[in-house]
Amino acid sequence: MRRLILSLALLAMAGVAGAAITGVEEVTYPVEAFWASMDANYDGSRVVANFGGDIWLLDNGTWQYIGFGHPLSAGVGISADGTAIISATDDPGTGLRNPAIWYESEGWANPTLLGGIPGYGECDNSVGSGYAL
């Protein structure tokens, strides 16, 4: 499947006042997905995508599988420097969905759970507040 997305460098500039779109780049998605969430680091050199729970990183034109997050969590974010990815995954201890961070320094393995929201220990936790990290 092929999709058109803005040039990676331009994605990062989208929030800059006066930024202009000067081109597009064709990118092949690594998997079939009916929805995706994407984010880019500060200079657009890395793009992270969540395809139905599968988290992928586009780096230098190559997709790398990071891991499975949570099928109901469409959101995904990447740090400005591109070394941390945030989404959601199940807490192995409780089976509940929690915000989590995958770090490049740890080989993108063993995501760090951010923990639940106080008072909501018996239900899935929103990951919205985690994206601001």
N, C-alpha and C positions, 0 to 999 in steps of 0.2 A: 504494500500500500504506500502511496506517495502523498505527501502533503506539502503545501507551501507555508513557510513561516518566514518571518522577517529575518534579515541577516542578523546573525547572533550579536554582533557588535551593536546593532541598532536596537535590539531588545533592551539592552542595558541602558541605552540613552533615552528610552521612551519617556522617562520621568523628567528629563532635563528640558527646561523651558527653551523653546525655539528649535528643538531637535527636529530634523527632517528625515523622512524615510526616503532613502536613495536607491534601494534595491531589495530584492528578495532572494532567498536561498532555498533550493529544493532539498528537503531532507526526507529520507526514508525512515519510517518508524520501525522499531525492532520487533514489534508485535502488533497483531490486530487488536484494536480497542474501539469501543463505541464512544468513549469519552477519555479525556486526558486533562491533567493539570500540569502546568509547566512554570518554571521560574528560571531566571538567569542570574549569574553572579555579576559583580559590578561592571566588568568590561565585556560581558557576553561571551567569554571564552569557554564557559561551561554552562550547560543547560541541564536541569534535572526535570524529569517527567514522571508522573504517576499514571500508569495505564491500568486502570481497574484494580489497583492494589499492588501491581508490579512497579517497583521503583527503578528507573534507569537514569544513567548519567551520560550525556553527550559531551565528549571531550576530544578535541582535535578531529572531529568528524567521525568518531567511533563511539558506538553505544556500548556501555558497560552495565551489566545487570548488578544492581546494588542489593536487592533483597525484596522480600514480600512485606508490604506494610499491612494495610487492612483494606478489605474489599469495599467497605462503605466510606472510606476516607479519601475523598478525591483530592484534597489539598496536599501540596508539597512545596517546600521552600528550600533555598540554598543560601548559605552565608555569602556575604559580599566577596570574601576571598576565595570562595568555591571549595572550602575544605570541610564543610559540615552541611548535612542534609537533614531537614526536619519533615516529618510526616506523622503517621500514627501506626501503631502495631499492637498486637495483643500482649498483655502482661502474662507471661507464662505461669505466674503464681495464682492469678485470679481469673484469667481468660478474658478480662475486660480490655477494651480499647483505651490506649493511653497515648499521649504525645510522646514521640521518641526522636532522638538525634543519632544519626550515623556519622562517624568521623573518618575522614580519609586516613588520619594517623593510625587508626585501628584497622585499616584495610577494609573499611566500610562494613565490618562485621560486628555482631553483638551490639545492637543499638542501645543507647542509654535511655531508659524510660524516665520521663520527667515526673511521673507520679500523678496521682489523681487529684481532683479538686476537693479540698476539705469539705466534708459533709455529704459527698456523693460517692462514697466508697463502694456502694453496691450497684453501680450502673456504669455504663461506658462514659468516658470523660471527653468533653469537647477538646478538640485540638486547636481551636482558633487562636487561643492566647499563645500557643507555642510558636505559631508562624512569625510572630513579631521578633522572636529571638534572632 
